[in-house]
Amino acid sequence: MPFAVFRQHQRKLLAVFAILAMIGFVLSDTLPRWMNSGGVNDKDLEVAELYGKKIHQSDLFEMRQKRQIANQFMSWADRFGNMNFFGGFTQAEMIDALILQHEADRLGIPDDAEFAKNWVQEQSQGMNAALFELILARFDRKISGEQLLTDVASQVRLLLARAEISMPITTPLDVFRNYRDQTERTTFKAVPYLAESYTGQVGEPTESEVAELYEKYKDVLPDPTKSTPGFKVVRKVNVEFLQTDINQVARRIKPTIPESELKKYYEAHKTDYPLDFELPVAIFAGAPELTPPRYIAFEFVRETIVETIAREKANEEIQETFGKIRDEVIDKFSDAYHDVEDEIAEAKKDGSPTDKYVLPKLTDLTEIAQKYGLKREVTGLITRSEAETYPVIFLARAGLSPTKSTDAKTFADIIFGPKSQLFDSFEMNDFIGNCFLGRKIADEPAHVAELKDVRDLVVRAWKLEKARPLAKKAAEEYAAKLKSLGGQIKELSVETRPVLEISSVTKLQPGPEIPSQHPGLIPGRRGPAVLTEIRQIPNAGTAILDSMFSLRPGDVAVETDLPQSTYYVIALEQRQPVTYQSLMGPTGSLASYQGETEGNVFRKAVTEGMERLRTQAGYKPQNYPSEDKTKDEDQG
């Protein structure tokens, strides 16, 4: 069909682009990182089959390049400075891009430079020839203007194709529901019926039933959010780390700082302590010498300077100490160990005997810790989930610099990372002042256990499955009785089961704030609202929350959590309703919820539209390896 989408729906599409610029796409990687990690290599894996054609990793490379250039262009041309205007570079996003490219071809959307030029002028009203040439120069003239616009066109047409399958209408009711879910507070009471408490009524499984269940789930990792079992043993690691506190080191250093050093620092950093904040620094234009600057007197900032110098010296001392231990002990042993490993591997490859190679024996860091006055700790074998909450160190982030990116790697990221090797050193620090130097001393990969080692788990899983209908039946019987009495839970316990009080909660919590890329000029925005975590009902899931917050006075609901380990009888206690007036009235909050709701509606429409296109393309992601390594088979 001839291309008419842009001109026919110009206003709507510009609004969609604004939403896209606002909500962005999930960017889990960048093109350079993808290339450095082996994006195109000898193992050109098949990643999809689209429209009857096999797609390999190399087929995604060209699309990645075009998106990288188009995103870079828009980050300079778009007034919001959105670095991910056209989306990210993950394998899933690139496959979707190929599907959208097919849809754009079907719709007849152009992909030439003239089309992109017209779109850019509409999108960025300040764009002109001079600005375009300035942006082009920032690419170091590695591409021509026509090629740049062609790459932009390749991505714009994907947005247009996406918009064509998902042109939603946001109604006032949509906005009110979003507002209500985040502001209307409700109190509930619930009675838990644990399936575990009914396992004594289901008997024992036969050996064949145990063997059958084991075979079905022996290669599945346990997941606390799923009702199906997993008997595979998760990956575990053992970590040894040394710890010191920069605050303690600074307190030791403070008394040793001479007064002369404090005054020298003050003179060198006077501008950090201005006395005049509001008056202009130079009253006499053209003659700044007539307005001598004024600073807070030394005696009033002396303690601040002492603290600053002490912490700087403490940080230098810790880095020097850790550097010695790292270079002379930890990394020295690691290099020696891996050198022998490499020699053994080469010998095996050549078919030579390996008896003469002996791996060096690991010694702990007890004496080193005592020598430098450091704390030493060994975690023992822990899983990734345990590492994510391991005392003290879970708060730390990679590196020893006090100022670092908030997305720096966590303890769990480091020790379970795909590039993490045995005995290699790592350094971390937290906002409290704790500094860590550590190494991984054992790494047990995920593995399938023998039946005899997990038989108790298998039997428990079998019993739990048989006990669920009994727990559900008991919960439904109590719910029917409760409803006949008016739907109010008045007891403190029901047949020894505690009554849980869930007080003054909302269904949704406001999403995390997205910092502006131009602080002070453009305010930050909120991300999508998230489901409230009900402390009394772990792993509640959407079904429970939907049921709870749709209850009316006198209603009683029976719902189960995600792992189906507990059935809850839930009754409404009290609701503080919100009104249309509180949202839509002169003093309402419509403006703050309108854009967020439009984003929610748009995301839902995009999700549904892309599902349709994937089905039409014949894409079945479950048949192909995922690029996501955050929850691979060893949870590392």
Number of C-alpha atoms within 10 A of each C-alpha: 8 9 14 12 16 16 9 10 15 14 10 14 19 15 12 22 19 15 17 20 20 19 23 18 16 12 13 11 12 14 17 10 10 16 12 9 10 11 18 17 11 7 11 14 14 14 23 23 18 19 15 10 10 11 18 17 18 16 17 21 18 11 19 21 14 19 26 22 19 25 24 21 24 23 16 17 20 19 14 18 18 22 21 23 25 23 22 23 26 21 21 15 18 21 25 18 23 18 21 23 21 18 21 23 16 13 18 16 24 18 20 16 19 14 18 23 17 11 18 22 12 13 17 13 11 12 15 12 8 9 13 15 12 12 18 17 14 12 14 8 11 11 12 12 16 14 15 19 22 22 24 29 26 24 25 24 24 24 21 22 23 23 21 19 18 20 17 17 11 16 12 15 10 17 24 22 14 19 25 19 20 21 18 19 18 19 18 21 20 24 25 23 25 22 21 18 15 18 21 11 11 14 10 14 14 10 10 9 14 20 16 13 18 26 13 12 17 23 17 19 21 17 11 15 15 14 16 14 24 22 26 21 21 21 20 23 21 19 20 19 23 21 21 20 19 23 17 13 17 21 15 12 17 18 10 9 13 10 11 9 13 18 15 10 15 18 11 10 11 15 13 10 16 13 13 12 8 6 8 9 14 14 13 11 9 8 9 12 11 11 13 10 14 13 13 14 13 16 9 10 12 15 13 12 18 22 16 16 19 23 21 14 18 22 22 14 15 20 17 12 13 22 15 12 19 21 12 11 15 24 17 14 19 19 13 12 18 17 13 15 16 11 13 20 14 13 15 12 9 9 9 11 10 13 8 7 12 11 13 13 8 12 10 14 20 13 12 15 18 11 9 13 12 18 15 20 15 16 16 13 16 18 20 21 12 14 23 16 13 15 10 10 21 15 17 22 27 21 18 23 15 16 10 12 10 8 8 14 16 20 23 20 18 21 26 23 15 11 8 17 18 18 22 19 20 21 24 24 26 21 11 13 17 19 27 26 25 24 25 22 20 16 18 15 15 18 17 16 15 12 16 8 10 16 16 12 16 25 19 17 22 20 21 24 19 18 22 23 14 19 23 22 14 15 24 20 12 17 23 16 13 19 16 13 11 12 21 19 25 11 9 13 12 13 7 7 12 14 18 18 16 18 14 14 20 20 23 20 16 16 15 12 11 13 12 15 14 12 9 8 9 12 11 14 17 16 16 18 18 13 18 18 17 16 9 12 17 14 18 22 18 14 12 20 18 11 14 23 19 10 17 14 13 15 19 26 21 24 21 22 20 18 17 21 22 24 25 24 26 29 26 24 22 15 17 11 10 15 14 16 12 14 20 15 11 9 9 13 15 19 11 14 17 19 18 23 22 19 21 20 20 22 19 14 19 19 14 13 17 18 14 13 18 18 12 12 18 15 21 12 14 8 10 13 11 13 11 11 12 13 9 12 17 20 18 24
